[in-house]
């Protein structure tokens, strides 16, 4: 589900564009990249992100279901 808040979308785009503007250097050098996101928008850019040599993508999973919550906490 994509966020409907235009500010969130705009901030995500600005952040991703900043990363992609550095991509020529990052693709050829040994940099590691870590992205932490609560937004599902990051899924749209997986093909681009996979091109980086060393990348970690963290996502936030929220739930009110205690059984599911326990699985992820352990």
C-alpha positions in Angstrom: 0.0 0.0 0.0 1.5 3.3 -1.1 1.3 6.3 1.2 -1.1 9.0 0.1 0.7 11.8 2.0 2.4 13.8 -0.8 5.1 14.9 1.7 6.1 11.3 2.3 6.3 10.5 -1.4 8.2 13.7 -2.1 10.7 13.0 0.7 11.2 9.4 -0.5 11.8 10.6 -4.1 14.3 13.2 -2.9 16.2 10.6 -0.8 16.3 8.1 -3.6 17.4 10.7 -6.2 20.2 11.6 -3.9 21.3 8.0 -3.7 21.0 7.5 -7.5 23.0 10.7 -8.2 25.9 9.0 -6.5 25.4 5.7 -8.3 28.3 5.9 -10.7 30.8 6.2 -7.9 29.1 3.7 -5.7 28.7 1.1 -8.5 32.4 1.1 -9.2 33.9 1.6 -5.7 33.6 -0.5 -2.6 30.9 1.3 -0.6 28.3 -0.4 1.4 24.8 1.1 1.5 22.2 0.6 4.1 18.6 1.8 3.6 16.0 1.6 6.3 12.4 2.3 5.2 8.9 2.1 6.5 7.5 2.7 3.0 6.6 0.1 0.4 7.8 2.6 -2.2 11.3 1.1 -1.9 10.0 -2.1 -3.6 9.5 -0.1 -6.8 13.2 0.5 -7.0 14.5 -3.0 -6.2 15.9 -3.5 -9.7 18.0 -0.4 -9.4 19.1 -1.1 -5.8 20.2 -4.7 -6.7 22.9 -3.1 -8.9 24.9 -2.0 -5.9 27.7 -4.3 -4.8 27.0 -4.2 -1.1 23.5 -3.1 -0.1 21.3 -3.8 2.9 17.7 -3.0 2.9 15.8 -2.9 6.2 12.1 -2.7 6.5 9.8 -2.0 9.4 6.9 -4.4 10.0 4.2 -3.3 12.3 1.3 -5.5 13.6 -1.2 -5.6 16.4 -1.3 -9.4 16.2 0.7 -10.6 19.3 1.5 -14.0 17.7 3.1 -12.4 14.6 4.8 -9.8 16.8 6.5 -12.6 18.9 7.8 -14.3 15.7 9.7 -11.2 14.7 10.9 -10.2 18.1 12.7 -13.6 18.6 
